[in-house]
Amino acid sequence: MKTSTKWIIGAIALLLIAGGAARMLAKRQAAPAPAAAITAEPVIELAAGDVFTVQSIELSQGVPISGSLKAVNSAVIKARVAGEIQGLTVREGDAVKAGQIIARVDSSEYAARVRQAQETADAAKAQIDIAQRSFDNNKALVDQGFISRTALDTSLASLQSAQANHKAALAALDVSKKSVQDTVLTSPINGIIAQRLAQPGERVGIDARVVEIVDLSRLELEAPLAASDSVQVRIGQTARLKLEGRLEETIAKVSRINPSASASSRSVLVYLSVEPLPGLRQGLFAQGTLDTVKETVLAVPLSAVRTDKPQPYVQIIQNGRIVHQTVEMGGRGEAQGMTMVAIKNIAAGAMITPASAGNLRENTQVWLAGSKPAASAPAKAASGS
């Protein structure tokens, strides 16, 4: 009896131990993984400069232009007579005024020609006097019947010839005097000497270049445009230019458009007036954009449009996550100090990431610096796996 009781008690104890072990094993299998074992979803922090809000802006669309600055008023002083240059004292950078004597050509030879022409004119005048007296005498004799009418006609012809010779001598005298005047070279404009092309004592020929003068008070950009681009250009349109040696942007305005295309390049020259800012010089290179159309459109920075997929797209932030939104691009222009592009398939107020944020995979979780990220996001991501 005692032995049976012991066996029964032992069997019950074994059953209890086995049941407890089974329950513990089941609890361990049902228990969640430790918190340390959960892999947290990465959250990308975006700075304020890494987010751009899509909005309607006035976008200036235009055509690229480039060219060199030129003075509206300039002059090249050339020798009008041949001879030795004298009195040339101005040099590059010297300011001159309209009417100021720049140089002279040796006038001794031309002064001698004036004297010679004067003597010839005086001699011709004397011949007129002789012919006039002869005509008067012959006329009196004809009236008295002492000579024939033919002799009077001959004396009249001699008088007229002498008068013509005198006129020719006077004309030659005027030409000689003009040559003397041409030995003095004066500036036709106010300006600055840009080039001195001759030296004192140098003998130059007719039309030899002596100095070049430019007036920097009025400058313009001479820019060639393709025929297709020139169709959009109108007088009064503005351009934003970058000039050599200047960090600031310079505004220019279309003042003239050449009515003819170049025979060689088929380009059309457009002239833009430029404000004469300090430091600007003729010949400086400039490039920029000529605004031809202005319209209010939804636009984003051109750098924010990604092209690593078959269709261009932008990275939109929706509910704290990145979405790759395909867009349709329109015209480009300058606004807010950067190149912008008009877009479709996106709503105003949408937040996108520009190029500074880099390429982010779709569905990446992000949050803006200064705001509090969702604490439950990692947990939700884990429970959904």
PyMOL commands that set and color helices and strands:
alter all, ss='L'
color gray80, all
select helices_A, chain A and resi 2-30+35-37+48-50+108-144+149-182+227-230+302-304+355-357+377-383
alter helices_A, ss='H'
color red, helices_A
select strands_A, chain A and resi 43-46+52-53+55-78+83-86+95-96+101-105+184-186+191-196+203-204+209-225+238-243+250-261+268-274+285-301+313-318+321-326+328-335+338-344+351-352+365-368
alter strands_A, ss='S'
color yellow, strands_A
deselect
rebuild
show_as cartoon
